[in-house]
Amino acid sequence: MHVLSGLTALIIEPHAGMRASIHGMLSQGGLTKIEYAVSSGTAIRPLRHKTFDLVICEYDLGEGQDGQQLLEDLRFNKLLPHSTIFIMVTAERTRDKVVSAAELALNDYILKPFTADTLIDRITRAIERRNALQMIRQLVDDGNLSGAIEACSVGMEQAPRYASDFMRLRAELHMTLGELAEAETLYGELYTRRALAWARLGQAITLHQQGRFAEAEVMLQALVEEKPQFLEAYDWLAKAQEELERVEQAQRTLEAAVARSPHAVQRLRRLGRIALEAGDVQAAHQAFQQVVNRARFSEFREPEDHVHLVETAIVQGEIQLVNSVIRDLSKTLAHAAKTPVCRALSMAMLHRHNGEEQETVDALQTAVVASREPIALSIDARVMLAKKCLQSGLEQGAVEVMTTVAGNTPGGAATARTMRLFHEAGREDLATRVARDSKNHVSDLVSAGAEKARLGDYRGAVDLMSEAATRLPNNPQVVFNAAVAVLKCLDNIGWDDELGNRARDYVTSARRLDPRNPRLSLLGSMYRELLQKYAISRSDRYGSPTGF
């Protein structure tokens, strides 16, 4: 039996005996290219540098992250393509925790003890499904989304057992192209046929992206009542409620999801932010404490978590905790690009609490200077910094920071929330100034990039627009023009793998940020023409197949 011959695998298992046992089972199936990791930390390095066909991960990894937390990190940081089959191994006592990890696109989980036949059968089924969808993945990676939609129709005829998968992919592709009505219809048909929860969720997401938030809320509320374990529906319900400016309801929705799946760090972060906006500092404090504690062993720790915990701890009067959190930030995250601004902002809040006015101003000025660096500081952190600047009379600092924020919020509730800061302070003049300066700033960046390209400085245009996209990753105009700059550079100076990957990422982001932009087809055409011009194949770019 050699059904797994030629595949590659990574076994993440702290116990040598179990590693040897799984290795033996895979070998029975003909899989010989096997690597090992004994913890979440040691798993990151191989997953950063290569793509595996199969990852088998023990849920209980000992001290540090468990398997679910590792999988969340891998998904969020895009280190695990969806073509990689991820199987969790668990004991009966942790079964419920693993089932809750299904929201992270877990392919399967296996309860101990299990046989080689069971393991190989599960892997074989997952491989067959992956292979059936492989041609569509290649078309998507090549930027040919229209061709991928046509291939979905062909796939349904050739492999009817995966008809739902092909319909789902087709709907997702229509959404990517901004064809929201078509996607809504497909999801509706799927739900009518088979009452699939993910089809109803997809339909609700299309409503959300069309700005039909009230309709989306009704549909999602019914979905979470019908399928209370379908956790992604809670996330989108909270988003709809936030857009409708019902933050207290959004908080309750996220709390219900966290109660069912308490280990998802990204959701806990969002709960903390929503709770702060709703004025529930105690709930926010509890959420951010959990985030910092759960992420302690992650390779992708976020310095901003410490800032939020400092903010809530000061309000709660836990000054000893504040000092501890700042020390931890300075010591264990000294290497992180965001740490200087996060530490300065944390110190400013502590100085203000202690009544040290000059030290507060000095720390805030340090934070403003540090925030100018291209470090992808979040909107929440920038709004917090601007608010503290206003409180200390640093109007220019607040305007500078908020100009970046306004340029990085494409619209809706996020924009209203960022400008509310000045409205609440009675400074409508500053709000007007920020809106004007932000628009001019983006326009100047785009014009400067275009001028460099016109003069033949294609690398300079890429550097300028890439830095702008790092600073303003949610601005559709900036990201679109960054994609154009990279594509023109590749066209004129030759193929470069790093730039090719960057072009793909920018094109994907441009579609996500503004799916109805009629110029998106131009980006896709430019990308496909470059691949043809330089005879670049998918395997040349990635070394092995990857997913969406």
Contacts in CASP RR format, 6 or more apart in sequence:
PFRMAT RR
TARGET T0000
AUTHOR 0000-0000-0000
METHOD contacts of the structure
MODEL  1
MHVLSGLTALIIEPHAGMRASIHGMLSQGGLTKIEYAVSSGTAIRPLRHK
TFDLVICEYDLGEGQDGQQLLEDLRFNKLLPHSTIFIMVTAERTRDKVVS
AAELALNDYILKPFTADTLIDRITRAIERRNALQMIRQLVDDGNLSGAIE
ACSVGMEQAPRYASDFMRLRAELHMTLGELAEAETLYGELYTRRALAWAR
LGQAITLHQQGRFAEAEVMLQALVEEKPQFLEAYDWLAKAQEELERVEQA
QRTLEAAVARSPHAVQRLRRLGRIALEAGDVQAAHQAFQQVVNRARFSEF
REPEDHVHLVETAIVQGEIQLVNSVIRDLSKTLAHAAKTPVCRALSMAML
HRHNGEEQETVDALQTAVVASREPIALSIDARVMLAKKCLQSGLEQGAVE
VMTTVAGNTPGGAATARTMRLFHEAGREDLATRVARDSKNHVSDLVSAGA
EKARLGDYRGAVDLMSEAATRLPNNPQVVFNAAVAVLKCLDNIGWDDELG
NRARDYVTSARRLDPRNPRLSLLGSMYRELLQKYAISRSDRYGSPTGF
1 28 0 8 1.000
1 29 0 8 1.000
1 30 0 8 1.000
1 120 0 8 1.000
2 29 0 8 1.000
2 30 0 8 1.000
3 29 0 8 1.000
3 30 0 8 1.000
3 120 0 8 1.000
3 124 0 8 1.000
3 127 0 8 1.000
4 26 0 8 1.000
4 29 0 8 1.000
4 30 0 8 1.000
4 31 0 8 1.000
4 54 0 8 1.000
4 120 0 8 1.000
4 123 0 8 1.000
4 124 0 8 1.000
4 127 0 8 1.000
5 29 0 8 1.000
5 30 0 8 1.000
5 31 0 8 1.000
5 32 0 8 1.000
6 30 0 8 1.000
6 31 0 8 1.000
6 32 0 8 1.000
6 33 0 8 1.000
7 31 0 8 1.000
7 33 0 8 1.000
7 53 0 8 1.000
7 54 0 8 1.000
7 127 0 8 1.000
8 31 0 8 1.000
8 33 0 8 1.000
8 34 0 8 1.000
8 35 0 8 1.000
8 50 0 8 1.000
8 52 0 8 1.000
8 53 0 8 1.000
8 54 0 8 1.000
8 544 0 8 1.000
9 26 0 8 1.000
9 31 0 8 1.000
9 33 0 8 1.000
9 34 0 8 1.000
9 35 0 8 1.000
9 52 0 8 1.000
9 53 0 8 1.000
9 54 0 8 1.000
9 55 0 8 1.000
9 56 0 8 1.000
10 34 0 8 1.000
10 35 0 8 1.000
10 36 0 8 1.000
10 37 0 8 1.000
10 43 0 8 1.000
10 46 0 8 1.000
10 47 0 8 1.000
10 52 0 8 1.000
10 54 0 8 1.000
10 55 0 8 1.000
10 56 0 8 1.000
11 19 0 8 1.000
11 22 0 8 1.000
11 23 0 8 1.000
11 26 0 8 1.000
11 34 0 8 1.000
11 35 0 8 1.000
11 36 0 8 1.000
11 37 0 8 1.000
11 56 0 8 1.000
12 36 0 8 1.000
12 37 0 8 1.000
12 38 0 8 1.000
12 39 0 8 1.000
12 40 0 8 1.000
12 43 0 8 1.000
12 55 0 8 1.000
12 56 0 8 1.000
12 57 0 8 1.000
12 58 0 8 1.000
12 61 0 8 1.000
12 67 0 8 1.000
12 70 0 8 1.000
13 19 0 8 1.000
13 22 0 8 1.000
13 36 0 8 1.000
13 37 0 8 1.000
13 38 0 8 1.000
13 56 0 8 1.000
13 57 0 8 1.000
13 58 0 8 1.000
13 89 0 8 1.000
14 38 0 8 1.000
14 39 0 8 1.000
14 58 0 8 1.000
14 61 0 8 1.000
14 62 0 8 1.000
15 58 0 8 1.000
18 58 0 8 1.000
18 89 0 8 1.000
19 36 0 8 1.000
22 56 0 8 1.000
22 89 0 8 1.000
22 119 0 8 1.000
23 34 0 8 1.000
24 116 0 8 1.000
25 115 0 8 1.000
25 116 0 8 1.000
25 119 0 8 1.000
25 120 0 8 1.000
26 34 0 8 1.000
26 119 0 8 1.000
26 120 0 8 1.000
27 34 0 8 1.000
28 116 0 8 1.000
28 120 0 8 1.000
29 116 0 8 1.000
29 120 0 8 1.000
31 54 0 8 1.000
35 46 0 8 1.000
35 52 0 8 1.000
37 43 0 8 1.000
37 46 0 8 1.000
39 61 0 8 1.000
39 62 0 8 1.000
39 64 0 8 1.000
39 65 0 8 1.000
40 61 0 8 1.000
40 64 0 8 1.000
40 65 0 8 1.000
40 66 0 8 1.000
40 67 0 8 1.000
40 69 0 8 1.000
40 70 0 8 1.000
40 73 0 8 1.000
40 297 0 8 1.000
40 298 0 8 1.000
40 299 0 8 1.000
41 65 0 8 1.000
41 70 0 8 1.000
41 297 0 8 1.000
41 299 0 8 1.000
43 57 0 8 1.000
43 70 0 8 1.000
44 73 0 8 1.000
44 79 0 8 1.000
44 299 0 8 1.000
46 52 0 8 1.000
47 55 0 8 1.000
47 74 0 8 1.000
47 79 0 8 1.000
47 80 0 8 1.000
48 79 0 8 1.000
50 544 0 8 1.000
51 81 0 8 1.000
51 83 0 8 1.000
51 84 0 8 1.000
51 542 0 8 1.000
51 543 0 8 1.000
51 544 0 8 1.000
51 545 0 8 1.000
51 546 0 8 1.000
52 84 0 8 1.000
53 83 0 8 1.000
53 84 0 8 1.000
53 85 0 8 1.000
53 127 0 8 1.000
53 544 0 8 1.000
54 84 0 8 1.000
54 85 0 8 1.000
54 87 0 8 1.000
54 123 0 8 1.000
55 80 0 8 1.000
55 84 0 8 1.000
55 85 0 8 1.000
55 86 0 8 1.000
55 87 0 8 1.000
56 87 0 8 1.000
56 89 0 8 1.000
57 67 0 8 1.000
57 70 0 8 1.000
57 71 0 8 1.000
57 86 0 8 1.000
57 87 0 8 1.000
57 88 0 8 1.000
57 89 0 8 1.000
58 67 0 8 1.000
58 88 0 8 1.000
58 89 0 8 1.000
58 90 0 8 1.000
59 66 0 8 1.000
59 67 0 8 1.000
59 68 0 8 1.000
59 88 0 8 1.000
59 89 0 8 1.000
59 90 0 8 1.000
59 91 0 8 1.000
59 94 0 8 1.000
59 97 0 8 1.000
59 98 0 8 1.000
59 109 0 8 1.000
60 66 0 8 1.000
60 67 0 8 1.000
60 90 0 8 1.000
60 91 0 8 1.000
60 94 0 8 1.000
61 67 0 8 1.000
61 70 0 8 1.000
63 297 0 8 1.000
64 296 0 8 1.000
64 297 0 8 1.000
65 73 0 8 1.000
65 297 0 8 1.000
65 298 0 8 1.000
66 97 0 8 1.000
66 263 0 8 1.000
67 88 0 8 1.000
67 101 0 8 1.000
68 88 0 8 1.000
68 97 0 8 1.000
68 98 0 8 1.000
68 100 0 8 1.000
68 101 0 8 1.000
68 104 0 8 1.000
68 263 0 8 1.000
68 264 0 8 1.000
69 263 0 8 1.000
69 265 0 8 1.000
69 294 0 8 1.000
69 297 0 8 1.000
69 298 0 8 1.000
71 80 0 8 1.000
71 86 0 8 1.000
71 88 0 8 1.000
71 101 0 8 1.000
71 104 0 8 1.000
71 106 0 8 1.000
72 104 0 8 1.000
72 263 0 8 1.000
72 264 0 8 1.000
72 265 0 8 1.000
72 266 0 8 1.000
73 79 0 8 1.000
73 298 0 8 1.000
73 299 0 8 1.000
73 300 0 8 1.000
74 80 0 8 1.000
75 104 0 8 1.000
75 105 0 8 1.000
76 266 0 8 1.000
76 300 0 8 1.000
77 300 0 8 1.000
80 86 0 8 1.000
81 545 0 8 1.000
81 546 0 8 1.000
81 547 0 8 1.000
81 548 0 8 1.000
82 105 0 8 1.000
82 547 0 8 1.000
82 548 0 8 1.000
83 130 0 8 1.000
83 134 0 8 1.000
83 137 0 8 1.000
83 545 0 8 1.000
83 546 0 8 1.000
83 547 0 8 1.000
85 107 0 8 1.000
85 108 0 8 1.000
85 123 0 8 1.000
85 126 0 8 1.000
85 127 0 8 1.000
85 130 0 8 1.000
86 105 0 8 1.000
86 106 0 8 1.000
86 107 0 8 1.000
87 106 0 8 1.000
87 107 0 8 1.000
87 108 0 8 1.000
87 109 0 8 1.000
87 110 0 8 1.000
87 122 0 8 1.000
87 123 0 8 1.000
87 126 0 8 1.000
88 98 0 8 1.000
88 101 0 8 1.000
88 106 0 8 1.000
88 108 0 8 1.000
88 109 0 8 1.000
88 110 0 8 1.000
89 109 0 8 1.000
89 110 0 8 1.000
89 112 0 8 1.000
89 114 0 8 1.000
90 97 0 8 1.000
90 98 0 8 1.000
90 109 0 8 1.000
90 110 0 8 1.000
90 111 0 8 1.000
90 112 0 8 1.000
91 111 0 8 1.000
91 112 0 8 1.000
92 111 0 8 1.000
92 112 0 8 1.000
95 109 0 8 1.000
95 111 0 8 1.000
97 263 0 8 1.000
98 106 0 8 1.000
98 109 0 8 1.000
99 109 0 8 1.000
99 229 0 8 1.000
100 229 0 8 1.000
100 231 0 8 1.000
100 260 0 8 1.000
100 261 0 8 1.000
100 263 0 8 1.000
101 109 0 8 1.000
101 261 0 8 1.000
101 263 0 8 1.000
103 231 0 8 1.000
103 232 0 8 1.000
103 261 0 8 1.000
103 264 0 8 1.000
104 264 0 8 1.000
107 126 0 8 1.000
108 122 0 8 1.000
108 126 0 8 1.000
110 118 0 8 1.000
110 119 0 8 1.000
110 122 0 8 1.000
129 162 0 8 1.000
129 165 0 8 1.000
132 155 0 8 1.000
132 159 0 8 1.000
132 162 0 8 1.000
132 165 0 8 1.000
133 162 0 8 1.000
133 165 0 8 1.000
133 166 0 8 1.000
133 169 0 8 1.000
134 545 0 8 1.000
135 151 0 8 1.000
136 148 0 8 1.000
136 151 0 8 1.000
136 152 0 8 1.000
136 166 0 8 1.000
136 169 0 8 1.000
137 545 0 8 1.000
137 546 0 8 1.000
137 547 0 8 1.000
137 548 0 8 1.000
138 538 0 8 1.000
138 545 0 8 1.000
139 145 0 8 1.000
139 147 0 8 1.000
139 148 0 8 1.000
139 151 0 8 1.000
140 148 0 8 1.000
140 173 0 8 1.000
140 547 0 8 1.000
140 548 0 8 1.000
141 504 0 8 1.000
141 538 0 8 1.000
141 541 0 8 1.000
141 542 0 8 1.000
141 546 0 8 1.000
141 547 0 8 1.000
141 548 0 8 1.000
142 527 0 8 1.000
142 528 0 8 1.000
142 531 0 8 1.000
142 538 0 8 1.000
143 504 0 8 1.000
143 507 0 8 1.000
143 524 0 8 1.000
143 527 0 8 1.000
143 528 0 8 1.000
144 524 0 8 1.000
144 528 0 8 1.000
145 173 0 8 1.000
145 176 0 8 1.000
145 177 0 8 1.000
145 524 0 8 1.000
146 177 0 8 1.000
148 169 0 8 1.000
148 173 0 8 1.000
149 170 0 8 1.000
149 173 0 8 1.000
149 174 0 8 1.000
152 166 0 8 1.000
152 167 0 8 1.000
152 169 0 8 1.000
152 170 0 8 1.000
152 173 0 8 1.000
153 166 0 8 1.000
153 170 0 8 1.000
155 162 0 8 1.000
155 166 0 8 1.000
156 162 0 8 1.000
156 163 0 8 1.000
156 166 0 8 1.000
156 167 0 8 1.000
159 166 0 8 1.000
164 190 0 8 1.000
164 194 0 8 1.000
164 196 0 8 1.000
167 186 0 8 1.000
167 189 0 8 1.000
167 190 0 8 1.000
168 190 0 8 1.000
168 198 0 8 1.000
168 199 0 8 1.000
170 186 0 8 1.000
171 182 0 8 1.000
171 183 0 8 1.000
171 186 0 8 1.000
171 187 0 8 1.000
171 190 0 8 1.000
171 202 0 8 1.000
172 183 0 8 1.000
174 180 0 8 1.000
174 182 0 8 1.000
174 183 0 8 1.000
174 186 0 8 1.000
175 183 0 8 1.000
175 205 0 8 1.000
175 206 0 8 1.000
175 209 0 8 1.000
175 515 0 8 1.000
176 511 0 8 1.000
176 512 0 8 1.000
176 515 0 8 1.000
177 511 0 8 1.000
177 515 0 8 1.000
177 520 0 8 1.000
178 511 0 8 1.000
178 515 0 8 1.000
178 516 0 8 1.000
178 520 0 8 1.000
180 206 0 8 1.000
180 209 0 8 1.000
180 210 0 8 1.000
180 515 0 8 1.000
180 516 0 8 1.000
181 206 0 8 1.000
183 202 0 8 1.000
183 206 0 8 1.000
184 203 0 8 1.000
184 206 0 8 1.000
184 207 0 8 1.000
184 210 0 8 1.000
187 199 0 8 1.000
187 200 0 8 1.000
187 202 0 8 1.000
187 203 0 8 1.000
187 206 0 8 1.000
188 199 0 8 1.000
188 200 0 8 1.000
188 203 0 8 1.000
190 196 0 8 1.000
190 199 0 8 1.000
191 199 0 8 1.000
191 200 0 8 1.000
191 203 0 8 1.000
197 223 0 8 1.000
197 226 0 8 1.000
197 227 0 8 1.000
197 230 0 8 1.000
197 233 0 8 1.000
198 230 0 8 1.000
200 219 0 8 1.000
200 223 0 8 1.000
201 220 0 8 1.000
201 223 0 8 1.000
201 230 0 8 1.000
201 232 0 8 1.000
201 233 0 8 1.000
201 236 0 8 1.000
203 219 0 8 1.000
204 216 0 8 1.000
204 219 0 8 1.000
204 220 0 8 1.000
204 223 0 8 1.000
204 233 0 8 1.000
204 236 0 8 1.000
204 240 0 8 1.000
205 216 0 8 1.000
205 236 0 8 1.000
207 213 0 8 1.000
207 215 0 8 1.000
207 216 0 8 1.000
207 219 0 8 1.000
208 216 0 8 1.000
208 236 0 8 1.000
208 239 0 8 1.000
208 240 0 8 1.000
208 243 0 8 1.000
209 515 0 8 1.000
211 243 0 8 1.000
213 240 0 8 1.000
213 243 0 8 1.000
213 244 0 8 1.000
214 240 0 8 1.000
214 244 0 8 1.000
216 236 0 8 1.000
216 240 0 8 1.000
217 237 0 8 1.000
217 240 0 8 1.000
217 241 0 8 1.000
217 244 0 8 1.000
220 233 0 8 1.000
220 236 0 8 1.000
220 237 0 8 1.000
220 240 0 8 1.000
221 237 0 8 1.000
223 230 0 8 1.000
223 233 0 8 1.000
223 237 0 8 1.000
224 230 0 8 1.000
224 233 0 8 1.000
224 234 0 8 1.000
224 237 0 8 1.000
224 253 0 8 1.000
224 256 0 8 1.000
227 233 0 8 1.000
228 260 0 8 1.000
229 260 0 8 1.000
231 257 0 8 1.000
231 260 0 8 1.000
231 261 0 8 1.000
231 264 0 8 1.000
231 267 0 8 1.000
234 253 0 8 1.000
234 254 0 8 1.000
234 256 0 8 1.000
234 257 0 8 1.000
235 254 0 8 1.000
235 257 0 8 1.000
235 267 0 8 1.000
235 270 0 8 1.000
237 253 0 8 1.000
238 250 0 8 1.000
238 251 0 8 1.000
238 253 0 8 1.000
238 254 0 8 1.000
238 257 0 8 1.000
238 270 0 8 1.000
238 274 0 8 1.000
239 250 0 8 1.000
241 247 0 8 1.000
241 249 0 8 1.000
241 250 0 8 1.000
241 253 0 8 1.000
242 250 0 8 1.000
242 274 0 8 1.000
242 413 0 8 1.000
243 412 0 8 1.000
243 413 0 8 1.000
245 413 0 8 1.000
245 416 0 8 1.000
247 274 0 8 1.000
247 277 0 8 1.000
247 278 0 8 1.000
248 278 0 8 1.000
250 274 0 8 1.000
250 278 0 8 1.000
251 271 0 8 1.000
251 274 0 8 1.000
251 275 0 8 1.000
251 278 0 8 1.000
251 280 0 8 1.000
251 283 0 8 1.000
254 267 0 8 1.000
254 270 0 8 1.000
254 271 0 8 1.000
254 274 0 8 1.000
255 271 0 8 1.000
255 283 0 8 1.000
257 264 0 8 1.000
257 267 0 8 1.000
258 264 0 8 1.000
258 267 0 8 1.000
258 268 0 8 1.000
258 271 0 8 1.000
258 287 0 8 1.000
261 267 0 8 1.000
262 268 0 8 1.000
262 290 0 8 1.000
263 294 0 8 1.000
265 291 0 8 1.000
265 294 0 8 1.000
265 295 0 8 1.000
265 298 0 8 1.000
268 287 0 8 1.000
268 288 0 8 1.000
268 290 0 8 1.000
268 291 0 8 1.000
268 294 0 8 1.000
269 287 0 8 1.000
269 288 0 8 1.000
269 291 0 8 1.000
269 302 0 8 1.000
269 305 0 8 1.000
271 283 0 8 1.000
271 284 0 8 1.000
271 287 0 8 1.000
272 283 0 8 1.000
272 284 0 8 1.000
272 287 0 8 1.000
272 288 0 8 1.000
272 291 0 8 1.000
272 308 0 8 1.000
273 284 0 8 1.000
273 308 0 8 1.000
273 380 0 8 1.000
275 281 0 8 1.000
275 283 0 8 1.000
275 284 0 8 1.000
275 287 0 8 1.000
276 284 0 8 1.000
276 308 0 8 1.000
276 311 0 8 1.000
276 312 0 8 1.000
277 417 0 8 1.000
281 312 0 8 1.000
281 315 0 8 1.000
281 316 0 8 1.000
282 316 0 8 1.000
284 308 0 8 1.000
284 312 0 8 1.000
285 309 0 8 1.000
285 312 0 8 1.000
285 313 0 8 1.000
285 315 0 8 1.000
285 316 0 8 1.000
288 305 0 8 1.000
288 308 0 8 1.000
288 309 0 8 1.000
288 312 0 8 1.000
289 309 0 8 1.000
291 305 0 8 1.000
291 308 0 8 1.000
291 309 0 8 1.000
292 305 0 8 1.000
292 306 0 8 1.000
292 309 0 8 1.000
292 325 0 8 1.000
295 301 0 8 1.000
295 302 0 8 1.000
295 305 0 8 1.000
301 332 0 8 1.000
301 333 0 8 1.000
301 336 0 8 1.000
302 338 0 8 1.000
303 329 0 8 1.000
303 333 0 8 1.000
303 336 0 8 1.000
303 338 0 8 1.000
303 339 0 8 1.000
303 342 0 8 1.000
303 343 0 8 1.000
304 338 0 8 1.000
304 342 0 8 1.000
304 377 0 8 1.000
304 378 0 8 1.000
304 380 0 8 1.000
304 381 0 8 1.000
306 325 0 8 1.000
306 326 0 8 1.000
306 328 0 8 1.000
306 329 0 8 1.000
306 333 0 8 1.000
306 342 0 8 1.000
306 346 0 8 1.000
307 342 0 8 1.000
307 345 0 8 1.000
307 346 0 8 1.000
307 381 0 8 1.000
307 384 0 8 1.000
308 380 0 8 1.000
309 321 0 8 1.000
309 325 0 8 1.000
310 322 0 8 1.000
310 325 0 8 1.000
310 326 0 8 1.000
310 346 0 8 1.000
310 349 0 8 1.000
310 350 0 8 1.000
311 349 0 8 1.000
311 384 0 8 1.000
313 319 0 8 1.000
313 321 0 8 1.000
313 322 0 8 1.000
313 325 0 8 1.000
314 322 0 8 1.000
314 349 0 8 1.000
314 350 0 8 1.000
314 353 0 8 1.000
319 350 0 8 1.000
319 353 0 8 1.000
322 346 0 8 1.000
322 350 0 8 1.000
322 353 0 8 1.000
323 350 0 8 1.000
325 346 0 8 1.000
326 343 0 8 1.000
326 346 0 8 1.000
326 347 0 8 1.000
326 350 0 8 1.000
329 339 0 8 1.000
329 342 0 8 1.000
329 343 0 8 1.000
329 346 0 8 1.000
330 339 0 8 1.000
330 343 0 8 1.000
333 339 0 8 1.000
333 342 0 8 1.000
337 373 0 8 1.000
337 375 0 8 1.000
337 376 0 8 1.000
338 375 0 8 1.000
338 376 0 8 1.000
338 377 0 8 1.000
338 381 0 8 1.000
340 366 0 8 1.000
340 370 0 8 1.000
341 367 0 8 1.000
341 370 0 8 1.000
341 371 0 8 1.000
341 373 0 8 1.000
341 375 0 8 1.000
341 377 0 8 1.000
341 381 0 8 1.000
341 385 0 8 1.000
342 381 0 8 1.000
344 363 0 8 1.000
344 364 0 8 1.000
344 366 0 8 1.000
344 367 0 8 1.000
344 370 0 8 1.000
345 363 0 8 1.000
345 364 0 8 1.000
345 367 0 8 1.000
345 381 0 8 1.000
345 384 0 8 1.000
345 385 0 8 1.000
345 388 0 8 1.000
347 359 0 8 1.000
347 363 0 8 1.000
348 360 0 8 1.000
348 363 0 8 1.000
348 364 0 8 1.000
348 367 0 8 1.000
348 388 0 8 1.000
348 392 0 8 1.000
349 388 0 8 1.000
351 357 0 8 1.000
351 359 0 8 1.000
351 360 0 8 1.000
351 363 0 8 1.000
352 360 0 8 1.000
352 388 0 8 1.000
352 391 0 8 1.000
352 392 0 8 1.000
357 392 0 8 1.000
360 392 0 8 1.000
361 392 0 8 1.000
361 394 0 8 1.000
364 385 0 8 1.000
364 388 0 8 1.000
364 389 0 8 1.000
364 392 0 8 1.000
364 394 0 8 1.000
364 397 0 8 1.000
365 394 0 8 1.000
365 397 0 8 1.000
367 385 0 8 1.000
368 385 0 8 1.000
368 389 0 8 1.000
368 394 0 8 1.000
368 397 0 8 1.000
368 400 0 8 1.000
368 401 0 8 1.000
371 377 0 8 1.000
371 382 0 8 1.000
371 385 0 8 1.000
371 401 0 8 1.000
371 404 0 8 1.000
374 467 0 8 1.000
374 470 0 8 1.000
374 471 0 8 1.000
375 470 0 8 1.000
376 470 0 8 1.000
376 471 0 8 1.000
376 473 0 8 1.000
379 405 0 8 1.000
379 408 0 8 1.000
379 409 0 8 1.000
379 414 0 8 1.000
379 418 0 8 1.000
379 474 0 8 1.000
382 401 0 8 1.000
382 402 0 8 1.000
382 404 0 8 1.000
382 405 0 8 1.000
383 402 0 8 1.000
383 405 0 8 1.000
383 417 0 8 1.000
383 418 0 8 1.000
383 421 0 8 1.000
385 401 0 8 1.000
386 397 0 8 1.000
386 398 0 8 1.000
386 401 0 8 1.000
386 402 0 8 1.000
386 405 0 8 1.000
386 421 0 8 1.000
387 398 0 8 1.000
387 421 0 8 1.000
389 395 0 8 1.000
389 397 0 8 1.000
389 398 0 8 1.000
389 401 0 8 1.000
390 398 0 8 1.000
390 421 0 8 1.000
390 422 0 8 1.000
390 425 0 8 1.000
390 427 0 8 1.000
395 427 0 8 1.000
395 430 0 8 1.000
398 421 0 8 1.000
398 430 0 8 1.000
399 430 0 8 1.000
399 433 0 8 1.000
399 434 0 8 1.000
399 437 0 8 1.000
402 418 0 8 1.000
402 421 0 8 1.000
402 422 0 8 1.000
402 430 0 8 1.000
402 434 0 8 1.000
403 434 0 8 1.000
403 437 0 8 1.000
403 438 0 8 1.000
403 441 0 8 1.000
404 438 0 8 1.000
404 441 0 8 1.000
404 471 0 8 1.000
404 472 0 8 1.000
405 418 0 8 1.000
406 415 0 8 1.000
406 418 0 8 1.000
406 419 0 8 1.000
406 434 0 8 1.000
406 435 0 8 1.000
406 438 0 8 1.000
407 438 0 8 1.000
407 439 0 8 1.000
407 441 0 8 1.000
407 442 0 8 1.000
407 472 0 8 1.000
407 475 0 8 1.000
408 471 0 8 1.000
408 472 0 8 1.000
408 473 0 8 1.000
408 474 0 8 1.000
408 475 0 8 1.000
409 415 0 8 1.000
409 418 0 8 1.000
409 474 0 8 1.000
410 474 0 8 1.000
410 475 0 8 1.000
410 476 0 8 1.000
410 513 0 8 1.000
410 514 0 8 1.000
419 431 0 8 1.000
419 434 0 8 1.000
419 435 0 8 1.000
422 428 0 8 1.000
422 430 0 8 1.000
422 431 0 8 1.000
422 434 0 8 1.000
423 431 0 8 1.000
442 472 0 8 1.000
442 475 0 8 1.000
442 477 0 8 1.000
442 478 0 8 1.000
445 464 0 8 1.000
445 465 0 8 1.000
445 468 0 8 1.000
445 478 0 8 1.000
446 465 0 8 1.000
446 477 0 8 1.000
446 478 0 8 1.000
446 481 0 8 1.000
448 464 0 8 1.000
449 460 0 8 1.000
449 461 0 8 1.000
449 464 0 8 1.000
449 465 0 8 1.000
449 481 0 8 1.000
449 485 0 8 1.000
450 461 0 8 1.000
450 481 0 8 1.000
452 458 0 8 1.000
452 460 0 8 1.000
452 461 0 8 1.000
452 464 0 8 1.000
453 461 0 8 1.000
453 485 0 8 1.000
453 488 0 8 1.000
453 489 0 8 1.000
456 492 0 8 1.000
458 485 0 8 1.000
458 488 0 8 1.000
458 489 0 8 1.000
458 492 0 8 1.000
458 493 0 8 1.000
459 489 0 8 1.000
459 493 0 8 1.000
461 485 0 8 1.000
461 488 0 8 1.000
461 489 0 8 1.000
462 482 0 8 1.000
462 485 0 8 1.000
462 486 0 8 1.000
462 489 0 8 1.000
462 499 0 8 1.000
464 485 0 8 1.000
465 478 0 8 1.000
465 481 0 8 1.000
465 482 0 8 1.000
465 485 0 8 1.000
465 486 0 8 1.000
466 482 0 8 1.000
466 485 0 8 1.000
466 486 0 8 1.000
466 502 0 8 1.000
468 478 0 8 1.000
468 481 0 8 1.000
468 482 0 8 1.000
469 478 0 8 1.000
469 479 0 8 1.000
469 482 0 8 1.000
469 506 0 8 1.000
469 509 0 8 1.000
472 478 0 8 1.000
472 479 0 8 1.000
473 479 0 8 1.000
473 509 0 8 1.000
474 513 0 8 1.000
475 513 0 8 1.000
476 510 0 8 1.000
476 513 0 8 1.000
476 514 0 8 1.000
476 517 0 8 1.000
479 506 0 8 1.000
479 509 0 8 1.000
479 510 0 8 1.000
479 513 0 8 1.000
480 506 0 8 1.000
480 510 0 8 1.000
480 514 0 8 1.000
480 517 0 8 1.000
480 519 0 8 1.000
480 523 0 8 1.000
482 506 0 8 1.000
483 503 0 8 1.000
483 506 0 8 1.000
483 507 0 8 1.000
483 509 0 8 1.000
483 510 0 8 1.000
483 523 0 8 1.000
484 523 0 8 1.000
484 526 0 8 1.000
486 499 0 8 1.000
486 500 0 8 1.000
486 502 0 8 1.000
486 503 0 8 1.000
486 506 0 8 1.000
487 503 0 8 1.000
487 523 0 8 1.000
487 526 0 8 1.000
487 527 0 8 1.000
487 530 0 8 1.000
489 499 0 8 1.000
490 496 0 8 1.000
490 499 0 8 1.000
490 500 0 8 1.000
490 503 0 8 1.000
490 530 0 8 1.000
491 526 0 8 1.000
491 530 0 8 1.000
491 533 0 8 1.000
494 534 0 8 1.000
495 530 0 8 1.000
495 534 0 8 1.000
495 536 0 8 1.000
497 541 0 8 1.000
500 541 0 8 1.000
501 541 0 8 1.000
503 527 0 8 1.000
503 530 0 8 1.000
504 527 0 8 1.000
507 523 0 8 1.000
507 524 0 8 1.000
507 527 0 8 1.000
510 517 0 8 1.000
510 520 0 8 1.000
510 523 0 8 1.000
511 520 0 8 1.000
514 520 0 8 1.000
530 536 0 8 1.000
538 545 0 8 1.000
538 546 0 8 1.000
539 545 0 8 1.000
END
